[in-house]
Amino acid sequence: MVLGFIIYETIDIAYNVGKLGYNGVYGMYNWYYDVKTEDQEEIERLDRLENKIDKISKLFEDNDLKEKIHELNLKIKK
């Protein structure tokens, strides 16, 4: 009975130490080679969208929208 418990605990500790080691190496690899996760890519995408929204809202606040459209039309026609 006690031998089974010792074997069970030994296997449990070995598993958890192995998992911690694997996750540590995996995390260091991703950090060193700057591997992006899906969450990081989504955050960067949201940041870019927020910047675009800020630019558009700034155009509306400045009432400069007609001039900007006119400038863009001139650039397109060239």
Secondary structure, DSSP 4 states (H G I P E B T S, - for coil): -HHHHHHHHHHHHHHHHHHHHHHHHHHHHHHHTTPPPHHHHHHHHHHHHHHHHHHHHHHHHHT-HHHHHHHHHHHHH-
